Amino acid sequence: MTDIAQDSINQNLMQEFLTFTLGEEEYAIDILKVQEIRGYDAVTRIANTPDYIKGVINMRGVIVPVVDMRLKFHLGNATYDQFTVMIILNLGQRIVGMVVDSVSDVIALNPEDIRPAPDFGSTFDTQYLLGLASVGERMAIVVDIEKLMTSQDMGLIDQLAEA
């Protein structure tokens, strides 16, 4: 096989990821799940929801639940400033907003660029991690965002979306 043909195959296998930061760490999610990126807006708080569910926003007539990823990942209290970003995700039949510290860039990765997450035993839940990817000098934590947002502990999102 020629180098050009192999490059074409490799490009077909490449997947693009949006990278964002939470504290000192960089995370990556499938770009195809991202509907839009917008500045942080005030949300309407819903009573009796977990702290990481900030509330809901009305986005062009659609009620969108908003999850603060810093709180979801237990990374301390979030500070909302001019860099705080809301990533609007389109996850099949539902639209979900997630608040992150900042958006970095879009990267392209081959499947072999993503290394399996190390096994931390029962002390750390890695079921939502696709793995770790080296991006130049940086390390990005690749998250299966659809699996995370549709998980059992996020079941309130369905209830909020119906409200």
VEXKOLBA-663577 format. One record per atom (N, C-alpha, C, O): x negated, y negated, z negated; residue number from 1. Coordinates in steps of 0.2 Angstrom, whole numbers, plus 2048, in hexadecimal, padded with zeros to 3 digits. Atoms other than C-alpha are relative to their C-alpha. Example, Ala and Ser with C-alpha at 12.3 -4.5 7.8 and 13.67 -1.06 7.14 Angstrom:
% residues 2
PT, 7FC, 806, 800, 1
PT, 7C2, 816, 7D9, 1
PT, 7FC, 7FA, 800, 1
PT, 7F7, 7FB, 7FD, 1
PT, 804, 806, 801, 2
PT, 7BC, 805, 7DC, 2
PT, 804, 7FB, 7FD, 2
PT, 801, 7F5, 7FC, 2
END
This chain:
% residues 163
PT, 7FC, 806, 800, 1
PT, 800, 800, 800, 1
PT, 7FC, 7FA, 800, 1
PT, 7F6, 7FA, 7FC, 1
PT, 804, 806, 800, 2
PT, 7F9, 7EF, 804, 2
PT, 801, 7FC, 7FA, 2
PT, 806, 7FC, 7F6, 2
PT, 800, 805, 806, 3
PT, 7F6, 7E1, 7F7, 3
PT, 806, 7FC, 801, 3
PT, 80A, 7FB, 7FC, 3
PT, 7FA, 804, 7FF, 4
PT, 804, 7D7, 7FF, 4
PT, 806, 804, 7FE, 4
PT, 80B, 801, 7FB, 4
PT, 7FA, 7FC, 801, 5
PT, 811, 7E5, 7FE, 5
PT, 800, 801, 7F8, 5
PT, 806, 801, 7F5, 5
PT, 800, 7FE, 808, 6
PT, 80B, 7E9, 7EB, 6
PT, 802, 7F9, 7FD, 6
PT, 806, 7F9, 7F8, 6
PT, 7FE, 806, 803, 7
PT, 80D, 7D6, 7E7, 7
PT, 808, 7FF, 801, 7
PT, 80B, 7FC, 7FC, 7
PT, 7F8, 801, 7FE, 8
PT, 81F, 7D6, 7EF, 8
PT, 803, 805, 7FB, 8
PT, 808, 802, 7F8, 8
PT, 7FD, 7FC, 805, 9
PT, 823, 7E5, 7E4, 9
PT, 800, 7FD, 7F9, 9
PT, 805, 7FD, 7F5, 9
PT, 801, 803, 807, 10
PT, 81C, 7DD, 7D4, 10
PT, 804, 7FA, 7FF, 10
PT, 807, 7F9, 7FA, 10
PT, 7FB, 806, 800, 11
PT, 826, 7CD, 7D8, 11
PT, 807, 802, 7FF, 11
PT, 80B, 7FF, 7FB, 11
PT, 7F9, 7FE, 801, 12
PT, 836, 7D7, 7D9, 12
PT, 801, 802, 7F9, 12
PT, 807, 802, 7F7, 12
PT, 800, 7FD, 807, 13
PT, 832, 7DF, 7C8, 13
PT, 800, 7FA, 7FB, 13
PT, 802, 7FB, 7F5, 13
PT, 801, 805, 805, 14
PT, 82E, 7CE, 7C0, 14
PT, 807, 7FD, 7FE, 14
PT, 80C, 7FD, 801, 14
PT, 7FA, 803, 802, 15
PT, 83B, 7C6, 7B5, 15
PT, 7FE, 7FA, 7FC, 15
PT, 7F9, 7F9, 7F9, 15
PT, 802, 807, 803, 16
PT, 83C, 7B4, 7AF, 16
PT, 804, 800, 7F9, 16
PT, 809, 802, 7F8, 16
PT, 7FE, 801, 807, 17
PT, 83E, 7AF, 79D, 17
PT, 7FF, 7F9, 7FE, 17
PT, 7FB, 7F6, 800, 17
PT, 800, 807, 803, 18
PT, 842, 79F, 794, 18
PT, 7FD, 801, 7FA, 18
PT, 7FF, 805, 7F6, 18
PT, 803, 800, 806, 19
PT, 836, 79C, 786, 19
PT, 802, 7FA, 7FC, 19
PT, 803, 7F4, 7FE, 19
PT, 7FE, 805, 804, 20
PT, 83B, 792, 777, 20
PT, 7FC, 801, 7F9, 20
PT, 7F9, 806, 7F8, 20
PT, 804, 800, 806, 21
PT, 833, 78E, 766, 21
PT, 805, 800, 7FA, 21
PT, 80A, 7FD, 7FA, 21
PT, 7FD, 801, 807, 22
PT, 839, 791, 754, 22
PT, 7FB, 800, 7FB, 22
PT, 7F7, 805, 7FA, 22
PT, 806, 801, 804, 23
PT, 82D, 78B, 748, 23
PT, 7F9, 800, 804, 23
PT, 7F9, 7FD, 809, 23
PT, 807, 800, 7FD, 24
PT, 81B, 790, 74D, 24
PT, 801, 806, 805, 24
PT, 7FC, 807, 809, 24
PT, 7FF, 7FA, 7FC, 25
PT, 822, 79F, 757, 25
PT, 803, 7FE, 807, 25
PT, 807, 7FA, 807, 25
PT, 7FD, 801, 7F9, 26
PT, 826, 7A0, 76A, 26
PT, 804, 806, 801, 26
PT, 802, 80C, 800, 26
PT, 7FB, 7FB, 7FE, 27
PT, 835, 7AB, 770, 27
PT, 801, 7FF, 807, 27
PT, 801, 7FA, 80A, 27
PT, 7FE, 800, 7F9, 28
PT, 83A, 7B0, 781, 28
PT, 807, 804, 801, 28
PT, 808, 809, 7FE, 28
PT, 7F9, 7FC, 7FE, 29
PT, 84C, 7B5, 788, 29
PT, 800, 800, 807, 29
PT, 7FE, 7FC, 80B, 29
PT, 7FE, 800, 7F9, 30
PT, 852, 7BA, 799, 30
PT, 803, 7FA, 802, 30
PT, 808, 7F8, 800, 30
PT, 7FE, 806, 7FD, 31
PT, 854, 7AB, 7A3, 31
PT, 807, 800, 803, 31
PT, 80B, 7FC, 804, 31
PT, 7FA, 7FF, 7FC, 32
PT, 863, 7B2, 7AC, 32
PT, 806, 800, 7FB, 32
PT, 80C, 7FF, 7FD, 32
PT, 7FB, 800, 805, 33
PT, 86D, 7B2, 79B, 33
PT, 801, 7F8, 7FE, 33
PT, 806, 7F7, 7FB, 33
PT, 800, 807, 802, 34
PT, 86A, 79F, 79A, 34
PT, 805, 7FC, 805, 34
PT, 804, 7FC, 80B, 34
PT, 7FB, 804, 7FC, 35
PT, 879, 794, 7A0, 35
PT, 7FD, 7F9, 801, 35
PT, 7FD, 7F6, 806, 35
PT, 802, 807, 800, 36
PT, 872, 783, 79B, 36
PT, 7FC, 7FF, 7FA, 36
PT, 7FC, 802, 7F5, 36
PT, 804, 802, 805, 37
PT, 866, 77A, 790, 37
PT, 802, 7F9, 7FE, 37
PT, 802, 7F5, 803, 37
PT, 7FE, 807, 801, 38
PT, 86C, 76A, 787, 38
PT, 7FD, 7FE, 7F9, 38
PT, 7FB, 802, 7F5, 38
PT, 802, 803, 807, 39
PT, 867, 75F, 778, 39
PT, 805, 803, 7FB, 39
PT, 80B, 804, 7FC, 39
PT, 7FC, 7FE, 805, 40
PT, 86E, 764, 767, 40
PT, 806, 7FB, 7FF, 40
PT, 804, 7F5, 7FE, 40
PT, 7FA, 804, 802, 41
PT, 880, 75D, 764, 41
PT, 802, 802, 7F9, 41
PT, 801, 808, 7F7, 41
PT, 7FD, 7FE, 806, 42
PT, 889, 75D, 754, 42
PT, 805, 805, 801, 42
PT, 808, 805, 807, 42
PT, 7FB, 7FB, 800, 43
PT, 894, 76C, 751, 43
PT, 805, 800, 7FB, 43
PT, 804, 7FC, 7F6, 43
PT, 7FB, 800, 805, 44
PT, 8A4, 76F, 749, 44
PT, 7FF, 806, 7FC, 44
PT, 800, 80C, 7FE, 44
PT, 801, 7FA, 804, 45
PT, 8A1, 77A, 73A, 45
PT, 806, 804, 7FF, 45
PT, 80C, 801, 7FE, 45
PT, 7FB, 7FC, 801, 46
PT, 8AC, 789, 737, 46
PT, 7FF, 803, 7F9, 46
PT, 7FA, 805, 7F7, 46
PT, 800, 7FE, 807, 47
PT, 8B0, 78E, 725, 47
PT, 7FE, 808, 800, 47
PT, 800, 80C, 804, 47
PT, 801, 7F9, 801, 48
PT, 8AA, 79F, 71E, 48
PT, 7FC, 804, 805, 48
PT, 7FD, 80A, 807, 48
PT, 804, 7FC, 7FB, 49
PT, 89D, 7A3, 72C, 49
PT, 7F9, 800, 7FD, 49
PT, 7F7, 7FC, 7F8, 49
PT, 807, 7FF, 802, 50
PT, 88B, 7A8, 729, 50
PT, 7FC, 7F9, 801, 50
PT, 7FE, 7F5, 806, 50
PT, 804, 806, 7FF, 51
PT, 87E, 799, 727, 51
PT, 7FE, 7FF, 807, 51
PT, 7FE, 7FA, 80A, 51
PT, 804, 801, 7F9, 52
PT, 876, 79D, 738, 52
PT, 806, 7FF, 805, 52
PT, 803, 7FD, 80B, 52
PT, 7FB, 802, 7FB, 53
PT, 887, 79A, 741, 53
PT, 802, 7F9, 7FE, 53
PT, 805, 7F8, 7F9, 53
PT, 7FF, 807, 801, 54
PT, 887, 787, 742, 54
PT, 807, 7FE, 800, 54
PT, 809, 7F9, 7FD, 54
PT, 7F9, 802, 7FF, 55
PT, 899, 786, 748, 55
PT, 801, 801, 808, 55
PT, 7FF, 806, 80B, 55
PT, 7FE, 800, 7F9, 56
PT, 8A0, 783, 759, 56
PT, 800, 7F9, 804, 56
PT, 800, 7F4, 800, 56
PT, 800, 806, 7FC, 57
PT, 89F, 776, 767, 57
PT, 806, 801, 806, 57
PT, 807, 807, 807, 57
PT, 7FB, 800, 7FA, 58
PT, 8AC, 772, 775, 58
PT, 7FC, 7FE, 806, 58
PT, 7FA, 7F8, 807, 58
PT, 804, 801, 7FA, 59
PT, 8A3, 774, 785, 59
PT, 804, 800, 806, 59
PT, 806, 806, 809, 59
PT, 7FB, 800, 7FA, 60
PT, 8AE, 76E, 794, 60
PT, 806, 805, 7FF, 60
PT, 808, 808, 803, 60
PT, 7FA, 7FC, 802, 61
PT, 8BD, 776, 78B, 61
PT, 7FF, 807, 7FE, 61
PT, 804, 80B, 7FC, 61
PT, 802, 7F9, 802, 62
PT, 8B4, 786, 786, 62
PT, 7FD, 7FF, 7F9, 62
PT, 7F9, 7FB, 7F8, 62
PT, 802, 800, 807, 63
PT, 8B2, 789, 773, 63
PT, 7FA, 805, 800, 63
PT, 7FA, 80B, 801, 63
PT, 806, 7FD, 800, 64
PT, 8A0, 78E, 771, 64
PT, 7FD, 801, 7F9, 64
PT, 7FB, 7FC, 7F6, 64
PT, 803, 7FF, 806, 65
PT, 899, 796, 761, 65
PT, 7F8, 7FE, 800, 65
PT, 7F5, 800, 806, 65
PT, 807, 802, 800, 66
PT, 888, 78F, 75C, 66
PT, 7FC, 804, 7FA, 66
PT, 7FE, 803, 7F5, 66
PT, 804, 7FD, 805, 67
PT, 87A, 799, 753, 67
PT, 7FA, 7FD, 800, 67
PT, 7F6, 7FB, 805, 67
PT, 806, 803, 802, 68
PT, 86B, 791, 74B, 68
PT, 7FB, 806, 800, 68
PT, 7FB, 80A, 7FB, 68
PT, 805, 7FA, 800, 69
PT, 85D, 79E, 750, 69
PT, 7FB, 7FF, 7FA, 69
PT, 7F8, 805, 7F8, 69
PT, 805, 800, 806, 70
PT, 851, 797, 742, 70
PT, 803, 803, 7FA, 70
PT, 800, 807, 7F6, 70
PT, 7FD, 7FD, 806, 71
PT, 85E, 79C, 735, 71
PT, 801, 807, 801, 71
PT, 801, 80B, 7FC, 71
PT, 7FF, 7F9, 7FE, 72
PT, 862, 7AC, 73E, 72
PT, 7FA, 804, 7FE, 72
PT, 7FB, 80A, 7FC, 72
PT, 806, 7FD, 801, 73
PT, 850, 7B1, 73D, 73
PT, 7FD, 7FF, 7FA, 73
PT, 7F7, 801, 7F9, 73
PT, 802, 802, 806, 74
PT, 84E, 7AB, 72C, 74
PT, 7F9, 7FC, 800, 74
PT, 7F4, 7FE, 7FC, 74
PT, 807, 804, 7FF, 75
PT, 840, 79E, 731, 75
PT, 801, 7FA, 7FC, 75
PT, 7FD, 7F5, 7FE, 75
PT, 800, 806, 804, 76
PT, 845, 791, 724, 76
PT, 806, 7FB, 803, 76
PT, 809, 7FD, 808, 76
PT, 7FB, 805, 7FD, 77
PT, 851, 782, 726, 77
PT, 7FE, 7FC, 806, 77
PT, 7F8, 7FB, 807, 77
PT, 801, 803, 7F9, 78
PT, 852, 77A, 737, 78
PT, 801, 7F8, 7FF, 78
PT, 805, 7F6, 7FB, 78
PT, 7FF, 807, 800, 79
PT, 84F, 768, 739, 79
PT, 802, 7FE, 807, 79
PT, 7FF, 800, 80C, 79
PT, 7FD, 802, 7FA, 80
PT, 859, 760, 747, 80
PT, 7FD, 7F9, 802, 80
PT, 7FE, 7F4, 7FF, 80
PT, 803, 806, 7FE, 81
PT, 84F, 753, 751, 81
PT, 801, 7FF, 808, 81
PT, 805, 803, 80B, 81
PT, 7FF, 801, 7F9, 82
PT, 84D, 74D, 763, 82
PT, 7FD, 806, 804, 82
PT, 7FF, 806, 80A, 82
PT, 803, 7FA, 7FC, 83
PT, 844, 75D, 768, 83
PT, 805, 806, 7FF, 83
PT, 804, 80B, 803, 83
PT, 7FB, 7FA, 801, 84
PT, 852, 769, 761, 84
PT, 804, 800, 806, 84
PT, 807, 7FC, 809, 84
PT, 7FD, 7FF, 7F9, 85
PT, 85A, 771, 770, 85
PT, 806, 806, 7FE, 85
PT, 805, 80A, 7FA, 85
PT, 7FB, 7FB, 800, 86
PT, 86A, 77B, 772, 86
PT, 800, 804, 807, 86
PT, 801, 801, 80C, 86
PT, 800, 7FC, 7FA, 87
PT, 869, 789, 77F, 87
PT, 807, 804, 800, 87
PT, 809, 807, 7FC, 87
PT, 7F9, 7FD, 7FF, 88
PT, 87A, 78E, 786, 88
PT, 7FF, 807, 804, 88
PT, 7FC, 807, 809, 88
PT, 801, 7F9, 7FE, 89
PT, 87A, 7A1, 789, 89
PT, 807, 802, 803, 89
PT, 80C, 801, 801, 89
PT, 7FA, 7FD, 7FD, 90
PT, 886, 7AA, 795, 90
PT, 7FF, 808, 7FF, 90
PT, 7FB, 80B, 803, 90
PT, 801, 7F9, 802, 91
PT, 887, 7BC, 78E, 91
PT, 807, 804, 802, 91
PT, 80B, 805, 7FE, 91
PT, 7FA, 7FC, 7FD, 92
PT, 894, 7C5, 799, 92
PT, 806, 7FC, 7FF, 92
PT, 807, 7F7, 803, 92
PT, 7FA, 804, 801, 93
PT, 8A5, 7BF, 793, 93
PT, 800, 7FB, 7FB, 93
PT, 805, 7F7, 7FA, 93
PT, 800, 805, 805, 94
PT, 89F, 7B3, 786, 94
PT, 7FA, 7FB, 801, 94
PT, 7F5, 7FD, 804, 94
PT, 805, 805, 800, 95
PT, 896, 7A3, 785, 95
PT, 7FE, 7FE, 7F9, 95
PT, 802, 7FD, 7F4, 95
PT, 802, 801, 806, 96
PT, 88B, 7A0, 776, 96
PT, 7FA, 7FA, 800, 96
PT, 7F6, 7FB, 805, 96
PT, 805, 805, 800, 97
PT, 880, 791, 771, 97
PT, 7FB, 802, 7FA, 97
PT, 7FD, 805, 7F5, 97
PT, 805, 7FE, 806, 98
PT, 86F, 794, 767, 98
PT, 7FC, 7FA, 800, 98
PT, 7F9, 7F7, 805, 98
PT, 805, 806, 801, 99
PT, 865, 786, 75F, 99
PT, 7F9, 802, 7FF, 99
PT, 7F8, 807, 7FB, 99
PT, 808, 7FE, 801, 100
PT, 852, 787, 760, 100
PT, 7FD, 7F9, 7FF, 100
PT, 7FF, 7F4, 801, 100
PT, 804, 806, 801, 101
PT, 844, 77B, 75C, 101
PT, 7FF, 7FC, 806, 101
PT, 7FF, 7F6, 806, 101
PT, 802, 803, 7F9, 102
PT, 83F, 778, 76E, 102
PT, 800, 805, 805, 102
PT, 7FF, 80B, 804, 102
PT, 800, 7FB, 7FA, 103
PT, 83F, 780, 77F, 103
PT, 7F9, 7FE, 803, 103
PT, 7F7, 7F9, 804, 103
PT, 807, 801, 7FD, 104
PT, 82D, 783, 786, 104
PT, 800, 800, 807, 104
PT, 7FF, 7FB, 80B, 104
PT, 800, 800, 7F9, 105
PT, 82E, 789, 798, 105
PT, 803, 807, 802, 105
PT, 806, 80A, 7FE, 105
PT, 7FE, 7FA, 7FD, 106
PT, 833, 797, 7A4, 106
PT, 7FA, 804, 802, 106
PT, 7F5, 801, 805, 106
PT, 806, 7FB, 7FE, 107
PT, 827, 7A6, 7A6, 107
PT, 803, 806, 803, 107
PT, 808, 808, 803, 107
PT, 7FE, 7FA, 7FD, 108
PT, 827, 7B5, 7B1, 108
PT, 7FC, 805, 7FE, 108
PT, 7F6, 805, 7FD, 108
PT, 804, 7FA, 803, 109
PT, 822, 7C6, 7AA, 109
PT, 802, 806, 804, 109
PT, 808, 807, 806, 109
PT, 7FF, 7F9, 7FE, 110
PT, 820, 7D7, 7B1, 110
PT, 802, 804, 7FA, 110
PT, 800, 802, 7F5, 110
PT, 7FF, 7FC, 805, 111
PT, 827, 7E5, 7A7, 111
PT, 7FA, 802, 7FC, 111
PT, 7FA, 803, 7F6, 111
PT, 806, 7FE, 804, 112
PT, 815, 7EA, 7A2, 112
PT, 7FD, 7FB, 7FC, 112
PT, 7F9, 7FC, 7F8, 112
PT, 802, 805, 804, 113
PT, 812, 7D9, 79C, 113
PT, 803, 800, 7F9, 113
PT, 800, 7FC, 7F4, 113
PT, 7FC, 800, 807, 114
PT, 81E, 7DC, 78D, 114
PT, 7FE, 807, 7FD, 114
PT, 7FF, 80C, 7FF, 114
PT, 802, 7FA, 804, 115
PT, 816, 7E7, 780, 115
PT, 805, 802, 7FB, 115
PT, 809, 7FD, 7F8, 115
PT, 7FB, 7FE, 805, 116
PT, 821, 7F1, 774, 116
PT, 7FE, 7FC, 7F9, 116
PT, 7F8, 7FB, 7F7, 116
PT, 801, 803, 806, 117
PT, 824, 7E8, 763, 117
PT, 7FD, 805, 7FB, 117
PT, 7FF, 80B, 7FB, 117
PT, 802, 7FB, 805, 118
PT, 81A, 7F0, 755, 118
PT, 805, 803, 7FB, 118
PT, 80A, 7FF, 7FA, 118
PT, 7FB, 7FD, 805, 119
PT, 823, 7FC, 749, 119
PT, 7FF, 7FD, 7F9, 119
PT, 7F9, 7FE, 7F6, 119
PT, 800, 802, 806, 120
PT, 826, 7F3, 739, 120
PT, 803, 804, 7FA, 120
PT, 804, 802, 7F5, 120
PT, 7FD, 7FC, 804, 121
PT, 82F, 801, 731, 121
PT, 807, 7FD, 7FE, 121
PT, 80A, 7F9, 803, 121
PT, 7FA, 802, 801, 122
PT, 83F, 7FD, 728, 122
PT, 800, 7F8, 7FD, 122
PT, 805, 7F6, 7FB, 122
PT, 800, 806, 802, 123
PT, 839, 7EC, 722, 123
PT, 802, 7FA, 804, 123
PT, 803, 7F5, 802, 123
PT, 7FF, 805, 7FB, 124
PT, 83C, 7E3, 732, 124
PT, 804, 803, 806, 124
PT, 802, 808, 808, 124
PT, 7FB, 7FE, 7FB, 125
PT, 84A, 7E5, 73F, 125
PT, 7FD, 7FE, 807, 125
PT, 7FE, 7F8, 808, 125
PT, 803, 802, 7FA, 126
PT, 842, 7E6, 750, 126
PT, 805, 802, 806, 126
PT, 803, 802, 80C, 126
PT, 7FB, 7FD, 7FB, 127
PT, 852, 7ED, 759, 127
PT, 802, 7FA, 806, 127
PT, 804, 7FC, 80B, 127
PT, 7FF, 805, 7FB, 128
PT, 854, 7DC, 762, 128
PT, 7FA, 7FD, 804, 128
PT, 7FB, 7F9, 808, 128
PT, 806, 802, 7FD, 129
PT, 843, 7DA, 768, 129
PT, 7FE, 805, 806, 129
PT, 7FE, 80B, 805, 129
PT, 802, 7FC, 7FB, 130
PT, 83E, 7E0, 779, 130
PT, 7F8, 801, 800, 130
PT, 7F6, 806, 803, 130
PT, 808, 800, 801, 131
PT, 82B, 7DD, 775, 131
PT, 7FD, 7FA, 7FF, 131
PT, 800, 7F5, 7FE, 131
PT, 804, 806, 800, 132
PT, 81D, 7D1, 775, 132
PT, 7FD, 7FF, 806, 132
PT, 7FA, 804, 809, 132
PT, 803, 801, 7FA, 133
PT, 816, 7C9, 784, 133
PT, 7FA, 7FA, 7FF, 133
PT, 7FB, 7F5, 7FB, 133
PT, 806, 805, 800, 134
PT, 805, 7BF, 786, 134
PT, 801, 7FC, 806, 134
PT, 802, 7FE, 80B, 134
PT, 7FF, 805, 7FB, 135
PT, 807, 7AF, 78F, 135
PT, 7FA, 7FB, 7FF, 135
PT, 7FA, 7F7, 7FB, 135
PT, 806, 804, 801, 136
PT, 7F6, 7A8, 791, 136
PT, 7FD, 801, 7F9, 136
PT, 7FC, 807, 7F8, 136
PT, 803, 7FF, 806, 137
PT, 7EF, 7A5, 780, 137
PT, 806, 801, 7FB, 137
PT, 805, 802, 7F5, 137
PT, 7FA, 7FF, 805, 138
PT, 801, 7A6, 778, 138
PT, 803, 807, 800, 138
PT, 802, 80B, 805, 138
PT, 7FD, 7FA, 801, 139
PT, 80B, 7B4, 772, 139
PT, 808, 7FF, 800, 139
PT, 80A, 7FB, 7FC, 139
PT, 7F9, 802, 800, 140
PT, 81E, 7B4, 776, 140
PT, 804, 807, 7FD, 140
PT, 802, 80C, 800, 140
PT, 7FC, 7FB, 802, 141
PT, 82B, 7BF, 76D, 141
PT, 806, 801, 804, 141
PT, 80A, 7FC, 805, 141
PT, 7FA, 7FF, 7FB, 142
PT, 837, 7C6, 77A, 142
PT, 806, 803, 7FC, 142
PT, 805, 809, 7FA, 142
PT, 7FA, 7FE, 804, 143
PT, 848, 7C7, 773, 143
PT, 806, 802, 805, 143
PT, 807, 7FF, 80A, 143
PT, 7FA, 7FE, 7FC, 144
PT, 857, 7D1, 77A, 144
PT, 806, 7FC, 7FD, 144
PT, 809, 7FE, 7F9, 144
PT, 7FB, 805, 803, 145
PT, 863, 7C2, 777, 145
PT, 807, 803, 801, 145
PT, 80B, 801, 7FC, 145
PT, 7F9, 7FD, 800, 146
PT, 872, 7CB, 77D, 146
PT, 801, 805, 7FB, 146
PT, 807, 805, 7F8, 146
PT, 800, 7FB, 806, 147
PT, 86F, 7D9, 771, 147
PT, 801, 7FD, 7FA, 147
PT, 805, 7FF, 7F5, 147
PT, 800, 804, 806, 148
PT, 86C, 7CD, 763, 148
PT, 807, 7FD, 7FF, 148
PT, 80A, 7FD, 7FA, 148
PT, 7FA, 804, 800, 149
PT, 87B, 7C2, 767, 149
PT, 807, 804, 7FF, 149
PT, 80C, 802, 7FD, 149
PT, 7FA, 7FB, 800, 150
PT, 887, 7D1, 769, 150
PT, 800, 805, 7FA, 150
PT, 804, 80A, 7FA, 150
PT, 801, 7FB, 806, 151
PT, 881, 7DA, 759, 151
PT, 805, 800, 7FB, 151
PT, 809, 7FB, 7FB, 151
PT, 7FB, 7FF, 805, 152
PT, 88C, 7E0, 74B, 152
PT, 800, 7FA, 7FB, 152
PT, 805, 7F7, 7F9, 152
PT, 800, 805, 805, 153
PT, 886, 7D2, 73F, 153
PT, 802, 7F9, 803, 153
PT, 803, 7F4, 800, 153
PT, 7FE, 806, 7FD, 154
PT, 88A, 7C5, 74C, 154
PT, 807, 801, 803, 154
PT, 80A, 7FD, 807, 154
PT, 7F9, 7FE, 7FE, 155
PT, 89C, 7CC, 74E, 155
PT, 804, 7FA, 7FF, 155
PT, 80A, 7F9, 802, 155
PT, 7FC, 806, 801, 156
PT, 8A2, 7BB, 748, 156
PT, 801, 7FC, 806, 156
PT, 805, 7F8, 807, 156
PT, 800, 804, 7F9, 157
PT, 89E, 7B4, 759, 157
PT, 807, 801, 804, 157
PT, 80A, 7FD, 806, 157
PT, 7FA, 7FF, 7FD, 158
PT, 8AD, 7BD, 760, 158
PT, 806, 7FD, 7FD, 158
PT, 80A, 7FA, 800, 158
PT, 7FB, 803, 804, 159
PT, 8B8, 7B7, 752, 159
PT, 800, 7F8, 801, 159
PT, 806, 7F5, 802, 159
PT, 800, 807, 7FE, 160
PT, 8B2, 7A5, 755, 160
PT, 802, 7FE, 807, 160
PT, 806, 7F9, 808, 160
PT, 7FE, 801, 7F9, 161
PT, 8B4, 7A6, 767, 161
PT, 808, 800, 801, 161
PT, 80A, 7FD, 806, 161
PT, 7F9, 800, 7FF, 162
PT, 8C6, 7AB, 765, 162
PT, 804, 7FB, 7FD, 162
PT, 80A, 7FA, 7FE, 162
PT, 7FD, 806, 804, 163
PT, 8CA, 79D, 759, 163
PT, 802, 7FA, 804, 163
PT, 804, 7F6, 801, 163
END
